[in-house]
Amino acid sequence: MAVPAPGHAARPDPGHAERPGPVPARMRPPDVMRVGAAGLRTRPARALLSALGIAIGIAAVIGVVGISSSSGAELDRRLSALGTNLLTVSAGRTLLGEEAEMPLEAEAMVERIGPVESVSAAGYVETAKVYRSEEVPEAQTGGISTYAARTDLLTTVGATVRNGTWLNEATQRHPAVVLGATAARRLGIGGTGPDTQVVVGGVRFTVVGVLDPVPLAAELDSAALVGWPVAESVLGFDGHPTILYTRSAESGLEDVSAVLAATANPRAPNEIDVSRPSDALVAKQVAGQAFTGLLLGVGAVALLVGGVGVANTMVISVLERRAEIGLRRALGATRGQIRTQFLTESLLLSVLGGTGGALIGAGVTAGYALYRGWPTVVPAWAAAGGLAATLVIGALAGLYPAVRASRLSPTEALATP
C-alpha cells in the first residue's frame, strides 16, 4: 500500500466517491390541496357531518349579527322618516302625589320659544269611557283612553291614517272619532263609515278614521281621538292640555328641552315631564343588543362544539389510516409532508363548514328581514370574522392529529393490522 508523501493529501478514489442520499420531492400547493381533499372524498358522510357542526356555529353567529344589524338599520330608517326632533311635554304629579294640571295657555306659551317649529296638543278626557256599544258592561273599557286632539296633531307626531280620514275643521265639531291602531283592534273595528260607531262617554260617535301605529307617540295607539270643540261641548272636557308635542330645529333641541318645563308651567315647572320619544326607541334597541350578546355566546359554543367534532374526525382518521401513513413514509414522504397533509385536510373541512354556515346565516338574515319588512344587512366583518374563525378552528383541531400522524414510524404503521 503506497503511503502519500509528506505534505500531500490523499486523493479520493473516484470509484468510491460518497453519493448524496435521495432528496424528497417538494409538494406544490395544488398537490397539497389534492392530497388533503382525498381524505374527505373517501369519507364523505363523516366529512359532511363534521363540517355541519362548524356550519351551525358560523350560521348562528352571522344570523344573530345580521338580524341585529338589520333591526338597527330599520330603526335608523324609521327615525330618519319620523325625525328625532320631537319633544313631548306632559303633566306630571304634584308634591302631594296628585295628578298635575297644565295651564290653558301652555300651548301658546311653548309656541313662542324661538327654535320651536310646531306645537300640537292632546287632552285626556277622564270621564269619557269608550265601548263598542251600549250593551258592553261598564267595567269592560278595554284600556282605551279618550283624548281631545288638535287638527295638526297628526303631522306633528308623524302619524299616518290607515283607513278613513283625520279630524278636520268640520268633523272636530261633531261626534266623530279617530281610533288608534290598538284601540281599533280591541273594539273589533277594521273600517270606517257612517254605520261604524262606538260609544264615547255615553254618546255615539262615528268612526271616521283608524291610525297606523305611532312609534313616537305610543299613547295614541290605544286612544280614541275626538275634536277639541266637541270634547268641550259634549264630553265635559275642561280644555287643559295633557300632552304637548313640539318639533324644534335640531340645532336648538337641547336648549328647547331645557326651558320647556318652565315655559309650559311657570308656576310649577317641577310638575311637568319633558321627554324625547326617539330616545326611548334607541334605548329599546340597546336593550335588544344585550340579548344579541347572549345569542352570540350561544353561537360561540356551537363553534366550539363544531371544532371538537372536526378534531374528533381527524384523530379517528389518523387511527384508521395508519397503514396509509406508513406506506407514504416508506415511499419517502417526510414528517413535514404528513403533517401538511392532515392539517390541510382539517382546514378544508373547516372551510367547507364555514362557507356553508356563512351562506346559511346570510340566508336566514335575508329571510327574516324580508318577513319583517326590514332592509337586509349582513356586516362584512361578521362574514370575514366567521371565515377567519373557521381557519383558526381548523388549524387548532388538526394540529394534534397532524403531529401524531407525522410521528408514526413506517415500520410501526405498516405493522399495525
VOKE-411834 format. One record per residue (C-alpha): residue number from 1; residue in one letter; x, y, z negated. Coordinates in nm, 2 decimals, padded with zeros to 4 digits. Layout:
# residues N
   k r   east  north     up
 NUM A      X      Y      Z
...
# end
This chain:
# residues 417
   k r   east  north     up
   1 M  00.00  00.00  00.00
   2 A  00.15  00.33  00.11
   3 V  00.20  00.59 -00.16
   4 P  00.14  00.95 -00.05
   5 A  00.44  01.17 -00.06
   6 P  00.46  01.43 -00.34
   7 G  00.27  01.75 -00.26
   8 H  00.04  01.58 -00.01
   9 A -00.32  01.49 -00.10
  10 A -00.46  01.16  00.01
  11 R -00.67  01.18  00.32
  12 P -01.01  01.04  00.30
  13 D -01.07  00.73  00.51
  14 P -01.31  00.82  00.79
  15 G -01.47  00.47  00.77
  16 H -01.56  00.52  00.40
  17 A -01.69  00.88  00.41
  18 E -01.97  00.95  00.15
  19 R -02.31  00.98  00.31
  20 P -02.58  01.21  00.18
  21 G -02.90  01.05  00.03
  22 P -03.24  01.08  00.20
  23 V -03.39  01.42  00.18
  24 P -03.77  01.42  00.10
  25 A -03.99  01.57  00.37
  26 R -04.15  01.90  00.29
  27 M -04.52  01.92  00.27
  28 R -04.66  02.21  00.46
  29 P -04.98  02.39  00.33
  30 P -05.20  02.21  00.59
  31 D -05.06  01.87  00.47
  32 V -05.12  01.96  00.11
  33 M -05.48  02.05  00.18
  34 R -05.53  01.73  00.39
  35 V -05.39  01.51  00.12
  36 G -05.58  01.69 -00.16
  37 A -05.91  01.66  00.03
  38 A -05.85  01.29  00.09
  39 G -05.92  01.21 -00.27
  40 L -06.25  01.40 -00.26
  41 R -06.37  01.23  00.06
  42 T -06.31  00.88 -00.07
  43 R -06.53  00.95 -00.38
  44 P -06.80  01.20 -00.25
  45 A -07.06  01.13 -00.52
  46 R -06.83  01.18 -00.81
  47 A -06.68  01.49 -00.65
  48 L -07.03  01.63 -00.59
  49 L -07.14  01.58 -00.95
  50 S -06.82  01.73 -01.09
  51 A -06.85  02.03 -00.86
  52 L -07.21  02.07 -00.96
  53 G -07.11  02.14 -01.32
  54 I -06.89  02.43 -01.21
  55 A -07.17  02.55 -00.97
  56 I -07.42  02.56 -01.25
  57 G -07.19  02.77 -01.47
  58 I -07.10  03.02 -01.19
  59 A -07.46  03.04 -01.07
  60 A -07.57  03.12 -01.43
  61 V -07.31  03.40 -01.47
  62 I -07.37  03.56 -01.13
  63 G -07.75  03.52 -01.16
  64 V -07.76  03.69 -01.50
  65 V -07.53  03.97 -01.39
  66 G -07.72  04.01 -01.06
  67 I -08.06  04.02 -01.22
  68 S -07.94  04.27 -01.48
  69 S -07.78  04.49 -01.22
  70 S -08.09  04.47 -01.00
  71 S -08.30  04.57 -01.30
  72 G -08.07  04.87 -01.37
  73 A -08.09  04.97 -01.00
  74 E -08.47  04.96 -01.03
  75 L -08.46  05.18 -01.34
  76 D -08.24  05.43 -01.17
  77 R -08.47  05.43 -00.87
  78 R -08.77  05.49 -01.09
  79 L -08.61  05.76 -01.29
  80 S -08.50  05.93 -00.97
  81 A -08.86  05.93 -00.84
  82 L -09.01  06.03 -01.18
  83 G -08.74  06.27 -01.29
  84 T -08.56  06.29 -01.61
  85 N -08.66  06.64 -01.69
  86 L -08.99  06.56 -01.86
  87 L -09.02  06.66 -02.23
  88 T -09.32  06.58 -02.45
  89 V -09.44  06.79 -02.75
  90 S -09.68  06.61 -02.98
  91 A -09.84  06.69 -03.31
  92 G -09.67  06.50 -03.59
  93 R -09.77  06.49 -03.96
  94 T -09.78  06.74 -04.24
  95 L -09.57  06.72 -04.56
  96 L -09.87  06.56 -04.72
  97 G -09.88  06.28 -04.46
  98 E -10.19  06.41 -04.28
  99 E -10.21  06.45 -03.90
 100 A -10.09  06.79 -03.80
 101 E -10.28  07.02 -03.56
 102 M -10.12  07.20 -03.27
 103 P -10.22  07.57 -03.23
 104 L -10.47  07.65 -02.95
 105 E -10.21  07.89 -02.80
 106 A -09.93  07.62 -02.79
 107 E -09.96  07.55 -02.42
 108 A -09.94  07.92 -02.32
 109 M -09.65  07.98 -02.56
 110 V -09.44  07.69 -02.42
 111 E -09.51  07.81 -02.07
 112 R -09.33  08.14 -02.14
 113 I -08.99  07.96 -02.21
 114 G -08.76  08.06 -01.92
 115 P -08.64  07.72 -01.79
 116 V -08.98  07.56 -01.82
 117 E -09.12  07.50 -01.47
 118 S -09.46  07.34 -01.55
 119 V -09.68  07.26 -01.86
 120 S -09.98  07.04 -01.89
 121 A -10.17  06.92 -02.19
 122 A -10.39  06.63 -02.33
 123 G -10.61  06.65 -02.64
 124 Y -10.71  06.35 -02.84
 125 V -11.09  06.32 -02.89
 126 E -11.10  06.11 -03.21
 127 T -11.48  06.06 -03.23
 128 A -11.53  05.96 -02.87
 129 K -11.51  05.58 -02.86
 130 V -11.51  05.40 -02.52
 131 Y -11.73  05.10 -02.44
 132 R -11.83  04.91 -02.13
 133 S -12.19  04.95 -02.21
 134 E -12.43  05.03 -02.50
 135 E -12.46  04.66 -02.57
 136 V -12.10  04.62 -02.68
 137 P -12.06  04.61 -03.07
 138 E -11.93  04.93 -03.22
 139 A -11.62  04.76 -03.36
 140 Q -11.50  04.63 -03.02
 141 T -11.34  04.95 -02.89
 142 G -11.06  04.76 -02.71
 143 G -10.80  05.01 -02.84
 144 I -10.89  05.27 -02.58
 145 S -10.85  05.64 -02.67
 146 T -11.03  05.93 -02.52
 147 Y -10.82  06.24 -02.41
 148 A -10.93  06.57 -02.27
 149 A -10.69  06.63 -01.98
 150 R -10.59  06.94 -01.77
 151 T -10.62  06.90 -01.40
 152 D -10.25  06.94 -01.34
 153 L -10.16  06.66 -01.58
 154 L -10.12  06.41 -01.30
 155 T -09.85  06.59 -01.12
 156 T -09.66  06.69 -01.44
 157 V -09.62  06.34 -01.57
 158 G -09.56  06.19 -01.23
 159 A -09.87  05.96 -01.23
 160 T -10.05  05.82 -00.93
 161 V -10.41  05.71 -00.87
 162 R -10.47  05.35 -00.78
 163 N -10.84  05.38 -00.70
 164 G -11.06  05.68 -00.66
 165 T -10.95  06.04 -00.73
 166 W -10.81  06.25 -01.01
 167 L -11.01  06.51 -01.20
 168 N -11.07  06.84 -01.02
 169 E -11.24  07.17 -01.08
 170 A -11.58  07.02 -01.01
 171 T -11.55  06.68 -01.19
 172 Q -11.38  06.82 -01.50
 173 R -11.71  06.99 -01.60
 174 H -11.93  06.68 -01.56
 175 P -11.94  06.34 -01.72
 176 A -11.66  06.19 -01.51
 177 V -11.37  05.98 -01.64
 178 V -11.04  05.85 -01.51
 179 L -10.92  05.53 -01.67
 180 G -10.56  05.44 -01.74
 181 A -10.44  05.10 -01.59
 182 T -10.46  04.92 -01.93
 183 A -10.79  05.07 -02.02
 184 A -10.95  04.97 -01.68
 185 R -10.82  04.61 -01.73
 186 R -10.97  04.59 -02.08
 187 L -11.30  04.72 -01.96
 188 G -11.31  04.49 -01.66
 189 I -11.32  04.77 -01.41
 190 G -11.13  04.74 -01.08
 191 G -11.30  05.00 -00.87
 192 T -11.49  05.33 -00.88
 193 G -11.82  05.47 -00.76
 194 P -12.15  05.62 -00.88
 195 D -12.26  05.28 -01.02
 196 T -11.94  05.22 -01.22
 197 Q -12.00  05.38 -01.56
 198 V -11.87  05.35 -01.91
 199 V -11.99  05.49 -02.24
 200 V -11.77  05.76 -02.39
 201 G -11.88  05.90 -02.72
 202 G -12.23  05.77 -02.67
 203 V -12.26  05.93 -02.33
 204 R -12.25  05.76 -01.99
 205 F -11.95  05.87 -01.78
 206 T -11.90  05.78 -01.42
 207 V -11.56  05.63 -01.34
 208 V -11.41  05.84 -01.06
 209 G -11.05  05.71 -01.07
 210 V -10.81  05.44 -01.20
 211 L -10.45  05.52 -01.25
 212 D -10.14  05.31 -01.19
 213 P -09.92  05.25 -01.50
 214 V -09.74  05.57 -01.60
 215 P -09.39  05.49 -01.71
 216 L -09.31  05.83 -01.86
 217 A -09.65  05.86 -02.05
 218 A -09.74  05.52 -02.17
 219 E -10.01  05.66 -02.39
 220 L -10.22  05.74 -02.08
 221 D -10.23  05.37 -01.98
 222 S -10.48  05.28 -02.25
 223 A -10.67  05.61 -02.23
 224 A -11.00  05.74 -02.09
 225 L -10.93  06.08 -01.94
 226 V -11.21  06.34 -01.91
 227 G -11.21  06.71 -01.82
 228 W -11.12  06.97 -02.08
 229 P -11.45  07.16 -02.04
 230 V -11.68  06.85 -02.06
 231 A -11.49  06.73 -02.36
 232 E -11.57  07.05 -02.54
 233 S -11.93  07.08 -02.44
 234 V -12.04  06.71 -02.46
 235 L -11.79  06.52 -02.68
 236 G -11.73  06.79 -02.95
 237 F -11.36  06.84 -02.87
 238 D -11.21  07.13 -03.07
 239 G -10.98  07.24 -02.79
 240 H -10.65  07.18 -02.98
 241 P -10.39  07.00 -02.76
 242 T -10.24  06.68 -02.90
 243 I -09.96  06.63 -02.65
 244 L -09.79  06.89 -02.42
 245 Y -09.60  06.76 -02.11
 246 T -09.33  07.00 -01.98
 247 R -09.10  06.99 -01.68
 248 S -08.79  07.20 -01.71
 249 A -08.48  07.28 -01.50
 250 E -08.21  07.02 -01.56
 251 S -07.95  07.28 -01.64
 252 G -08.16  07.42 -01.93
 253 L -08.32  07.10 -02.05
 254 E -08.12  07.08 -02.38
 255 D -08.19  07.44 -02.46
 256 V -08.56  07.39 -02.40
 257 S -08.57  07.09 -02.62
 258 A -08.41  07.28 -02.90
 259 V -08.67  07.55 -02.91
 260 L -08.99  07.36 -02.81
 261 A -09.10  07.27 -03.17
 262 A -09.06  07.63 -03.29
 263 T -09.24  07.77 -02.98
 264 A -09.53  07.53 -02.99
 265 N -09.60  07.58 -03.36
 266 P -09.40  07.88 -03.50
 267 R -09.56  07.84 -03.85
 268 A -09.47  07.48 -03.89
 269 P -09.21  07.35 -03.64
 270 N -09.14  07.06 -03.87
 271 E -09.49  06.92 -03.78
 272 I -09.40  06.90 -03.41
 273 D -09.23  06.60 -03.25
 274 V -09.02  06.65 -02.93
 275 S -08.91  06.36 -02.72
 276 R -08.77  06.28 -02.38
 277 P -08.96  05.98 -02.23
 278 S -08.68  05.89 -01.99
 279 D -08.45  05.82 -02.29
 280 A -08.70  05.55 -02.40
 281 L -08.67  05.38 -02.07
 282 V -08.29  05.39 -02.08
 283 A -08.29  05.26 -02.44
 284 K -08.51  04.97 -02.33
 285 Q -08.26  04.89 -02.06
 286 V -07.97  04.90 -02.31
 287 A -08.17  04.66 -02.54
 288 G -08.21  04.43 -02.24
 289 Q -07.83  04.43 -02.19
 290 A -07.78  04.27 -02.53
 291 F -07.99  03.98 -02.41
 292 T -07.79  03.97 -02.09
 293 G -07.48  03.93 -02.30
 294 L -07.63  03.63 -02.47
 295 L -07.71  03.47 -02.13
 296 L -07.36  03.54 -02.01
 297 G -07.24  03.34 -02.31
 298 V -07.46  03.05 -02.21
 299 G -07.31  03.07 -01.86
 300 A -06.96  03.07 -02.00
 301 V -07.04  02.75 -02.20
 302 A -07.18  02.59 -01.88
 303 L -06.85  02.68 -01.71
 304 L -06.65  02.52 -01.99
 305 V -06.86  02.21 -01.96
 306 G -06.80  02.21 -01.58
 307 G -06.43  02.24 -01.64
 308 V -06.43  01.94 -01.87
 309 G -06.62  01.74 -01.61
 310 V -06.35  01.83 -01.35
 311 A -06.07  01.73 -01.59
 312 N -06.25  01.40 -01.67
 313 T -06.29  01.32 -01.30
 314 M -05.92  01.39 -01.23
 315 V -05.80  01.18 -01.52
 316 I -06.01  00.89 -01.41
 317 S -05.88  00.94 -01.05
 318 V -05.52  00.91 -01.17
 319 L -05.60  00.59 -01.36
 320 E -05.78  00.44 -01.06
 321 R -05.51  00.54 -00.81
 322 R -05.20  00.42 -00.99
 323 A -05.12  00.18 -00.71
 324 E -05.15  00.46 -00.45
 325 I -04.93  00.69 -00.66
 326 G -04.67  00.41 -00.69
 327 L -04.67  00.34 -00.32
 328 R -04.63  00.71 -00.24
 329 R -04.34  00.73 -00.49
 330 A -04.18  00.42 -00.34
 331 L -04.21  00.57  00.01
 332 G -04.02  00.88 -00.11
 333 A -04.27  01.12 -00.24
 334 T -04.13  01.34 -00.52
 335 R -04.28  01.41 -00.85
 336 G -04.35  01.76 -00.74
 337 Q -04.54  01.64 -00.44
 338 I -04.75  01.41 -00.65
 339 R -04.83  01.70 -00.89
 340 T -04.92  01.92 -00.60
 341 Q -05.15  01.66 -00.45
 342 F -05.36  01.62 -00.77
 343 L -05.35  01.99 -00.86
 344 T -05.47  02.07 -00.51
 345 E -05.75  01.81 -00.54
 346 S -05.86  01.97 -00.87
 347 L -05.86  02.32 -00.72
 348 L -06.05  02.21 -00.42
 349 L -06.31  02.05 -00.64
 350 S -06.35  02.37 -00.84
 351 V -06.36  02.60 -00.54
 352 L -06.63  02.38 -00.39
 353 G -06.84  02.42 -00.71
 354 G -06.76  02.79 -00.74
 355 T -06.86  02.87 -00.38
 356 G -07.18  02.67 -00.42
 357 G -07.25  02.84 -00.75
 358 A -07.19  03.19 -00.61
 359 L -07.44  03.12 -00.33
 360 I -07.70  02.98 -00.57
 361 G -07.66  03.27 -00.81
 362 A -07.69  03.52 -00.53
 363 G -08.00  03.34 -00.40
 364 V -08.16  03.33 -00.74
 365 T -08.09  03.71 -00.78
 366 A -08.24  03.79 -00.44
 367 G -08.55  03.57 -00.50
 368 Y -08.62  03.72 -00.85
 369 A -08.56  04.08 -00.73
 370 L -08.79  04.02 -00.43
 371 Y -09.06  03.88 -00.66
 372 R -09.04  04.18 -00.89
 373 G -09.00  04.43 -00.60
 374 W -08.65  04.54 -00.71
 375 P -08.35  04.62 -00.50
 376 T -08.12  04.32 -00.48
 377 V -07.78  04.40 -00.64
 378 V -07.50  04.14 -00.67
 379 P -07.19  04.31 -00.80
 380 A -06.88  04.22 -00.60
 381 W -06.68  04.20 -00.93
 382 A -06.92  03.93 -01.05
 383 A -06.87  03.72 -00.74
 384 A -06.50  03.77 -00.73
 385 G -06.47  03.70 -01.10
 386 G -06.67  03.39 -01.07
 387 L -06.45  03.25 -00.79
 388 A -06.14  03.35 -00.99
 389 A -06.27  03.17 -01.29
 390 T -06.31  02.85 -01.08
 391 L -05.95  02.87 -00.98
 392 V -05.84  02.91 -01.34
 393 I -06.06  02.62 -01.45
 394 G -05.94  02.41 -01.16
 395 A -05.58  02.47 -01.24
 396 L -05.63  02.40 -01.62
 397 A -05.84  02.10 -01.55
 398 G -05.60  01.95 -01.31
 399 L -05.27  02.03 -01.48
 400 Y -05.26  01.74 -01.72
 401 P -05.38  01.47 -01.47
 402 A -05.13  01.61 -01.22
 403 V -04.84  01.59 -01.46
 404 R -04.94  01.25 -01.58
 405 A -04.96  01.12 -01.22
 406 S -04.61  01.26 -01.14
 407 R -04.46  01.08 -01.44
 408 L -04.56  00.74 -01.33
 409 S -04.26  00.54 -01.20
 410 P -04.30  00.34 -00.88
 411 T -04.24  00.00 -01.04
 412 E -04.48  00.07 -01.33
 413 A -04.76  00.19 -01.09
 414 L -04.72 -00.09 -00.84
 415 A -04.71 -00.35 -01.11
 416 T -05.05 -00.23 -01.25
 417 P -05.33 -00.46 -01.13
# end
